[in-house]
C-alpha cells in the first residue's frame, strides 16, 4: 500500500477488530498522513469512534 498523500510505500499498519468489524490503521512516517479502512472502504475518524462506542 502507498500513501495517498506522498506515495511513500513503507507505511505503519495496525490491524484490529472494533465492534466485530476488522479495521486497519495506516500511518505514513514520511508525511504523517493517517488513514483508517474497514470492510466498506475508507473510514473517517468519526466513523471509527462510532464503532468504538457501538462496541461498548
PDB file of N, CA, C and O in Angstrom:
ATOM      1  N   UNK A   1       0.848  -1.177   0.000  1.00  0.00           N
ATOM      2  CA  UNK A   1       0.000   0.000   0.000  1.00  0.00           C
ATOM      3  C   UNK A   1       0.887   1.232   0.000  1.00  0.00           C
ATOM      4  O   UNK A   1       1.934   1.260   0.648  1.00  0.00           O
ATOM      5  N   UNK A   2       0.460   2.242  -0.729  1.00  0.00           N
ATOM      6  CA  UNK A   2       1.197   3.502  -0.800  1.00  0.00           C
ATOM      7  C   UNK A   2       0.404   4.621  -0.140  1.00  0.00           C
ATOM      8  O   UNK A   2      -0.827   4.592  -0.110  1.00  0.00           O
ATOM      9  N   UNK A   3       1.113   5.591   0.381  1.00  0.00           N
ATOM     10  CA  UNK A   3       0.484   6.768   0.974  1.00  0.00           C
ATOM     11  C   UNK A   3      -0.243   7.546  -0.117  1.00  0.00           C
ATOM     12  O   UNK A   3       0.329   7.821  -1.172  1.00  0.00           O
ATOM     13  N   UNK A   4      -1.481   7.895   0.129  1.00  0.00           N
ATOM     14  CA  UNK A   4      -2.254   8.657  -0.853  1.00  0.00           C
ATOM     15  C   UNK A   4      -1.819  10.116  -0.916  1.00  0.00           C
ATOM     16  O   UNK A   4      -2.194  10.836  -1.841  1.00  0.00           O
ATOM     17  N   UNK A   5      -1.034  10.554   0.057  1.00  0.00           N
ATOM     18  CA  UNK A   5      -0.581  11.938   0.100  1.00  0.00           C
ATOM     19  C   UNK A   5       0.778  12.139  -0.584  1.00  0.00           C
ATOM     20  O   UNK A   5       0.950  13.077  -1.363  1.00  0.00           O
ATOM     21  N   UNK A   6       1.754  11.245  -0.286  1.00  0.00           N
ATOM     22  CA  UNK A   6       3.116  11.452  -0.806  1.00  0.00           C
ATOM     23  C   UNK A   6       3.659  10.258  -1.593  1.00  0.00           C
ATOM     24  O   UNK A   6       4.780  10.321  -2.097  1.00  0.00           O
ATOM     25  N   UNK A   7       2.889   9.172  -1.709  1.00  0.00           N
ATOM     26  CA  UNK A   7       3.252   7.958  -2.447  1.00  0.00           C
ATOM     27  C   UNK A   7       4.363   7.141  -1.778  1.00  0.00           C
ATOM     28  O   UNK A   7       4.910   6.232  -2.402  1.00  0.00           O
ATOM     29  N   UNK A   8       4.700   7.442  -0.545  1.00  0.00           N
ATOM     30  CA  UNK A   8       5.673   6.634   0.190  1.00  0.00           C
ATOM     31  C   UNK A   8       5.099   5.233   0.356  1.00  0.00           C
ATOM     32  O   UNK A   8       3.892   5.084   0.547  1.00  0.00           O
ATOM     33  N   UNK A   9       5.938   4.207   0.286  1.00  0.00           N
ATOM     34  CA  UNK A   9       5.435   2.839   0.277  1.00  0.00           C
ATOM     35  C   UNK A   9       5.660   2.061   1.572  1.00  0.00           C
ATOM     36  O   UNK A   9       5.209   0.919   1.669  1.00  0.00           O
ATOM     37  N   UNK A  10       6.320   2.615   2.545  1.00  0.00           N
ATOM     38  CA  UNK A  10       6.628   1.892   3.775  1.00  0.00           C
ATOM     39  C   UNK A  10       5.767   2.430   4.917  1.00  0.00           C
ATOM     40  O   UNK A  10       6.263   3.138   5.793  1.00  0.00           O
ATOM     41  N   UNK A  11       4.479   2.093   4.906  1.00  0.00           N
ATOM     42  CA  UNK A  11       3.538   2.602   5.894  1.00  0.00           C
ATOM     43  C   UNK A  11       3.524   1.738   7.153  1.00  0.00           C
ATOM     44  O   UNK A  11       3.785   0.536   7.101  1.00  0.00           O
ATOM     45  N   UNK A  12       3.220   2.364   8.268  1.00  0.00           N
ATOM     46  CA  UNK A  12       2.960   1.632   9.501  1.00  0.00           C
ATOM     47  C   UNK A  12       1.521   1.147   9.404  1.00  0.00           C
ATOM     48  O   UNK A  12       0.621   1.936   9.116  1.00  0.00           O
ATOM     49  N   UNK A  13       1.291  -0.142   9.641  1.00  0.00           N
ATOM     50  CA  UNK A  13      -0.053  -0.710   9.535  1.00  0.00           C
ATOM     51  C   UNK A  13      -0.407  -1.445  10.823  1.00  0.00           C
ATOM     52  O   UNK A  13       0.375  -2.248  11.331  1.00  0.00           O
ATOM     53  N   UNK A  14      -1.597  -1.155  11.339  1.00  0.00           N
ATOM     54  CA  UNK A  14      -2.102  -1.828  12.533  1.00  0.00           C
ATOM     55  C   UNK A  14      -3.489  -2.357  12.197  1.00  0.00           C
ATOM     56  O   UNK A  14      -4.371  -1.594  11.805  1.00  0.00           O
ATOM     57  N   UNK A  15      -3.679  -3.657  12.349  1.00  0.00           N
ATOM     58  CA  UNK A  15      -4.981  -4.258  12.082  1.00  0.00           C
ATOM     59  C   UNK A  15      -5.602  -4.687  13.398  1.00  0.00           C
ATOM     60  O   UNK A  15      -4.936  -5.279  14.247  1.00  0.00           O
ATOM     61  N   UNK A  16      -6.889  -4.383  13.561  1.00  0.00           N
ATOM     62  CA  UNK A  16      -7.586  -4.730  14.784  1.00  0.00           C
ATOM     63  C   UNK A  16      -9.073  -4.930  14.520  1.00  0.00           C
ATOM     64  O   UNK A  16      -9.576  -4.634  13.436  1.00  0.00           O
ATOM     65  N   UNK A  17      -9.753  -5.432  15.524  1.00  0.00           N
ATOM     66  CA  UNK A  17     -11.192  -5.635  15.441  1.00  0.00           C
ATOM     67  C   UNK A  17     -11.869  -4.675  16.401  1.00  0.00           C
ATOM     68  O   UNK A  17     -11.546  -4.642  17.588  1.00  0.00           O
ATOM     69  N   UNK A  18     -12.812  -3.890  15.883  1.00  0.00           N
ATOM     70  CA  UNK A  18     -13.583  -2.954  16.695  1.00  0.00           C
ATOM     71  C   UNK A  18     -15.056  -3.265  16.459  1.00  0.00           C
ATOM     72  O   UNK A  18     -15.531  -3.220  15.325  1.00  0.00           O
ATOM     73  N   UNK A  19     -15.776  -3.579  17.533  1.00  0.00           N
ATOM     74  CA  UNK A  19     -17.209  -3.888  17.446  1.00  0.00           C
ATOM     75  C   UNK A  19     -17.475  -4.939  16.370  1.00  0.00           C
ATOM     76  O   UNK A  19     -18.378  -4.774  15.550  1.00  0.00           O
ATOM     77  N   UNK A  20     -16.708  -5.996  16.372  1.00  0.00           N
ATOM     78  CA  UNK A  20     -16.838  -7.123  15.435  1.00  0.00           C
ATOM     79  C   UNK A  20     -16.510  -6.774  13.985  1.00  0.00           C
ATOM     80  O   UNK A  20     -16.810  -7.560  13.087  1.00  0.00           O
ATOM     81  N   UNK A  21     -15.905  -5.622  13.737  1.00  0.00           N
ATOM     82  CA  UNK A  21     -15.501  -5.260  12.374  1.00  0.00           C
ATOM     83  C   UNK A  21     -13.977  -5.182  12.302  1.00  0.00           C
ATOM     84  O   UNK A  21     -13.327  -4.590  13.163  1.00  0.00           O
ATOM     85  N   UNK A  22     -13.425  -5.795  11.253  1.00  0.00           N
ATOM     86  CA  UNK A  22     -11.986  -5.733  11.011  1.00  0.00           C
ATOM     87  C   UNK A  22     -11.652  -4.368  10.424  1.00  0.00           C
ATOM     88  O   UNK A  22     -12.195  -3.980   9.390  1.00  0.00           O
ATOM     89  N   UNK A  23     -10.761  -3.646  11.084  1.00  0.00           N
ATOM     90  CA  UNK A  23     -10.335  -2.339  10.592  1.00  0.00           C
ATOM     91  C   UNK A  23      -8.811  -2.291  10.571  1.00  0.00           C
ATOM     92  O   UNK A  23      -8.141  -3.048  11.273  1.00  0.00           O
ATOM     93  N   UNK A  24      -8.287  -1.399   9.761  1.00  0.00           N
ATOM     94  CA  UNK A  24      -6.836  -1.220   9.677  1.00  0.00           C
ATOM     95  C   UNK A  24      -6.522   0.268   9.739  1.00  0.00           C
ATOM     96  O   UNK A  24      -7.227   1.097   9.164  1.00  0.00           O
ATOM     97  N   UNK A  25      -5.459   0.579  10.442  1.00  0.00           N
ATOM     98  CA  UNK A  25      -4.965   1.945  10.555  1.00  0.00           C
ATOM     99  C   UNK A  25      -3.627   2.002   9.843  1.00  0.00           C
ATOM    100  O   UNK A  25      -2.756   1.165  10.080  1.00  0.00           O
ATOM    101  N   UNK A  26      -3.460   2.985   8.971  1.00  0.00           N
ATOM    102  CA  UNK A  26      -2.207   3.188   8.248  1.00  0.00           C
ATOM    103  C   UNK A  26      -1.690   4.586   8.538  1.00  0.00           C
ATOM    104  O   UNK A  26      -2.442   5.560   8.538  1.00  0.00           O
ATOM    105  N   UNK A  27      -0.378   4.664   8.787  1.00  0.00           N
ATOM    106  CA  UNK A  27       0.261   5.958   9.024  1.00  0.00           C
ATOM    107  C   UNK A  27       1.538   6.028   8.207  1.00  0.00           C
ATOM    108  O   UNK A  27       2.337   5.092   8.186  1.00  0.00           O
ATOM    109  N   UNK A  28       1.714   7.151   7.538  1.00  0.00           N
ATOM    110  CA  UNK A  28       2.911   7.365   6.731  1.00  0.00           C
ATOM    111  C   UNK A  28       3.986   8.023   7.596  1.00  0.00           C
ATOM    112  O   UNK A  28       3.747   9.096   8.150  1.00  0.00           O
ATOM    113  N   UNK A  29       5.162   7.407   7.724  1.00  0.00           N
ATOM    114  CA  UNK A  29       6.220   8.006   8.524  1.00  0.00           C
ATOM    115  C   UNK A  29       6.871   9.211   7.843  1.00  0.00           C
ATOM    116  O   UNK A  29       7.560   9.993   8.498  1.00  0.00           O
ATOM    117  N   UNK A  30       6.661   9.362   6.557  1.00  0.00           N
ATOM    118  CA  UNK A  30       7.263  10.484   5.834  1.00  0.00           C
ATOM    119  C   UNK A  30       6.443  11.773   6.009  1.00  0.00           C
ATOM    120  O   UNK A  30       6.997  12.816   6.357  1.00  0.00           O
ATOM    121  N   UNK A  31       5.135  11.702   5.771  1.00  0.00           N
ATOM    122  CA  UNK A  31       4.319  12.925   5.802  1.00  0.00           C
ATOM    123  C   UNK A  31       3.276  12.932   6.920  1.00  0.00           C
ATOM    124  O   UNK A  31       2.543  13.910   7.069  1.00  0.00           O
ATOM    125  N   UNK A  32       3.200  11.865   7.700  1.00  0.00           N
ATOM    126  CA  UNK A  32       2.282  11.730   8.834  1.00  0.00           C
ATOM    127  C   UNK A  32       0.810  11.634   8.423  1.00  0.00           C
ATOM    128  O   UNK A  32      -0.067  11.881   9.250  1.00  0.00           O
ATOM    129  N   UNK A  33       0.519  11.282   7.170  1.00  0.00           N
ATOM    130  CA  UNK A  33      -0.869  11.054   6.753  1.00  0.00           C
ATOM    131  C   UNK A  33      -1.391   9.820   7.474  1.00  0.00           C
ATOM    132  O   UNK A  33      -0.652   8.858   7.684  1.00  0.00           O
ATOM    133  N   UNK A  34      -2.669   9.848   7.852  1.00  0.00           N
ATOM    134  CA  UNK A  34      -3.279   8.740   8.586  1.00  0.00           C
ATOM    135  C   UNK A  34      -4.583   8.333   7.922  1.00  0.00           C
ATOM    136  O   UNK A  34      -5.378   9.183   7.522  1.00  0.00           O
ATOM    137  N   UNK A  35      -4.798   7.024   7.807  1.00  0.00           N
ATOM    138  CA  UNK A  35      -5.982   6.501   7.143  1.00  0.00           C
ATOM    139  C   UNK A  35      -6.502   5.291   7.906  1.00  0.00           C
ATOM    140  O   UNK A  35      -5.727   4.439   8.339  1.00  0.00           O
ATOM    141  N   UNK A  36      -7.813   5.223   8.065  1.00  0.00           N
ATOM    142  CA  UNK A  36      -8.494   4.051   8.611  1.00  0.00           C
ATOM    143  C   UNK A  36      -9.280   3.401   7.487  1.00  0.00           C
ATOM    144  O   UNK A  36      -9.912   4.102   6.696  1.00  0.00           O
ATOM    145  N   UNK A  37      -9.255   2.082   7.398  1.00  0.00           N
ATOM    146  CA  UNK A  37     -10.080   1.370   6.427  1.00  0.00           C
ATOM    147  C   UNK A  37     -10.830   0.243   7.125  1.00  0.00           C
ATOM    148  O   UNK A  37     -10.369  -0.320   8.118  1.00  0.00           O
ATOM    149  N   UNK A  38     -11.995  -0.066   6.576  1.00  0.00           N
ATOM    150  CA  UNK A  38     -12.814  -1.156   7.096  1.00  0.00           C
ATOM    151  C   UNK A  38     -13.342  -1.981   5.940  1.00  0.00           C
ATOM    152  O   UNK A  38     -12.867  -1.853   4.811  1.00  0.00           O
ATOM    153  N   UNK A  39     -14.311  -2.817   6.213  1.00  0.00           N
ATOM    154  CA  UNK A  39     -14.853  -3.701   5.181  1.00  0.00           C
ATOM    155  C   UNK A  39     -15.556  -2.929   4.069  1.00  0.00           C
ATOM    156  O   UNK A  39     -15.682  -3.431   2.952  1.00  0.00           O
ATOM    157  N   UNK A  40     -16.010  -1.725   4.362  1.00  0.00           N
ATOM    158  CA  UNK A  40     -16.708  -0.912   3.358  1.00  0.00           C
ATOM    159  C   UNK A  40     -15.802   0.108   2.685  1.00  0.00           C
ATOM    160  O   UNK A  40     -16.270   0.894   1.861  1.00  0.00           O
ATOM    161  N   UNK A  41     -14.516   0.113   3.017  1.00  0.00           N
ATOM    162  CA  UNK A  41     -13.581   1.071   2.432  1.00  0.00           C
ATOM    163  C   UNK A  41     -13.031   2.012   3.484  1.00  0.00           C
ATOM    164  O   UNK A  41     -12.951   1.663   4.662  1.00  0.00           O
ATOM    165  N   UNK A  42     -12.656   3.190   3.061  1.00  0.00           N
ATOM    166  CA  UNK A  42     -12.043   4.157   3.961  1.00  0.00           C
ATOM    167  C   UNK A  42     -13.041   4.650   5.006  1.00  0.00           C
ATOM    168  O   UNK A  42     -14.206   4.907   4.702  1.00  0.00           O
ATOM    169  N   UNK A  43     -12.560   4.777   6.249  1.00  0.00           N
ATOM    170  CA  UNK A  43     -13.382   5.254   7.354  1.00  0.00           C
ATOM    171  C   UNK A  43     -12.877   6.611   7.815  1.00  0.00           C
ATOM    172  O   UNK A  43     -11.677   6.881   7.780  1.00  0.00           O
ATOM    173  N   UNK A  44     -13.789   7.452   8.242  1.00  0.00           N
ATOM    174  CA  UNK A  44     -13.394   8.718   8.853  1.00  0.00           C
ATOM    175  C   UNK A  44     -13.034   8.459  10.314  1.00  0.00           C
ATOM    176  O   UNK A  44     -13.357   7.406  10.865  1.00  0.00           O
ATOM    177  N   UNK A  45     -12.380   9.402  10.918  1.00  0.00           N
ATOM    178  CA  UNK A  45     -12.062   9.272  12.341  1.00  0.00           C
ATOM    179  C   UNK A  45     -13.348   9.163  13.156  1.00  0.00           C
ATOM    180  O   UNK A  45     -13.429   8.371  14.095  1.00  0.00           O
ATOM    181  N   UNK A  46     -14.355   9.963  12.793  1.00  0.00           N
ATOM    182  CA  UNK A  46     -15.642   9.896  13.491  1.00  0.00           C
ATOM    183  C   UNK A  46     -16.303   8.535  13.304  1.00  0.00           C
ATOM    184  O   UNK A  46     -16.946   8.030  14.225  1.00  0.00           O
ATOM    185  N   UNK A  47     -16.152   7.934  12.122  1.00  0.00           N
ATOM    186  CA  UNK A  47     -16.690   6.602  11.875  1.00  0.00           C
ATOM    187  C   UNK A  47     -16.042   5.554  12.760  1.00  0.00           C
ATOM    188  O   UNK A  47     -16.716   4.649  13.252  1.00  0.00           O
ATOM    189  N   UNK A  48     -14.743   5.671  12.965  1.00  0.00           N
ATOM    190  CA  UNK A  48     -14.027   4.744  13.851  1.00  0.00           C
ATOM    191  C   UNK A  48     -14.496   4.936  15.290  1.00  0.00           C
ATOM    192  O   UNK A  48     -14.699   3.962  16.015  1.00  0.00           O
ATOM    193  N   UNK A  49     -14.668   6.181  15.702  1.00  0.00           N
ATOM    194  CA  UNK A  49     -15.147   6.447  17.064  1.00  0.00           C
ATOM    195  C   UNK A  49     -16.549   5.900  17.275  1.00  0.00           C
ATOM    196  O   UNK A  49     -16.861   5.420  18.365  1.00  0.00           O
ATOM    197  N   UNK A  50     -17.394   5.962  16.265  1.00  0.00           N
ATOM    198  CA  UNK A  50     -18.741   5.382  16.364  1.00  0.00           C
ATOM    199  C   UNK A  50     -18.664   3.867  16.542  1.00  0.00           C
ATOM    200  O   UNK A  50     -19.427   3.297  17.322  1.00  0.00           O
ATOM    201  N   UNK A  51     -17.754   3.212  15.827  1.00  0.00           N
ATOM    202  CA  UNK A  51     -17.569   1.769  16.009  1.00  0.00           C
ATOM    203  C   UNK A  51     -17.140   1.451  17.441  1.00  0.00           C
ATOM    204  O   UNK A  51     -17.625   0.491  18.040  1.00  0.00           O
ATOM    205  N   UNK A  52     -16.239   2.252  17.981  1.00  0.00           N
ATOM    206  CA  UNK A  52     -15.778   2.035  19.350  1.00  0.00           C
ATOM    207  C   UNK A  52     -16.938   2.198  20.322  1.00  0.00           C
ATOM    208  O   UNK A  52     -17.104   1.389  21.234  1.00  0.00           O
ATOM    209  N   UNK A  53     -17.738   3.238  20.131  1.00  0.00           N
ATOM    210  CA  UNK A  53     -18.897   3.457  21.009  1.00  0.00           C
ATOM    211  C   UNK A  53     -19.891   2.301  20.910  1.00  0.00           C
ATOM    212  O   UNK A  53     -20.452   1.882  21.922  1.00  0.00           O
ATOM    213  N   UNK A  54     -20.113   1.784  19.711  1.00  0.00           N
ATOM    214  CA  UNK A  54     -21.058   0.688  19.493  1.00  0.00           C
ATOM    215  C   UNK A  54     -20.565  -0.598  20.148  1.00  0.00           C
ATOM    216  O   UNK A  54     -21.370  -1.438  20.550  1.00  0.00           O
ATOM    217  N   UNK A  55     -19.278  -0.753  20.256  1.00  0.00           N
ATOM    218  CA  UNK A  55     -18.704  -1.972  20.835  1.00  0.00           C
ATOM    219  C   UNK A  55     -18.693  -2.020  22.351  1.00  0.00           C
ATOM    220  O   UNK A  55     -18.328  -3.044  22.929  1.00  0.00           O
ATOM    221  N   UNK A  56     -19.073  -0.968  22.990  1.00  0.00           N
ATOM    222  CA  UNK A  56     -19.054  -0.929  24.467  1.00  0.00           C
ATOM    223  C   UNK A  56     -20.186  -1.695  25.056  1.00  0.00           C
ATOM    224  O   UNK A  56     -20.316  -1.763  26.279  1.00  0.00           O
TER     225      UNK A  56
END
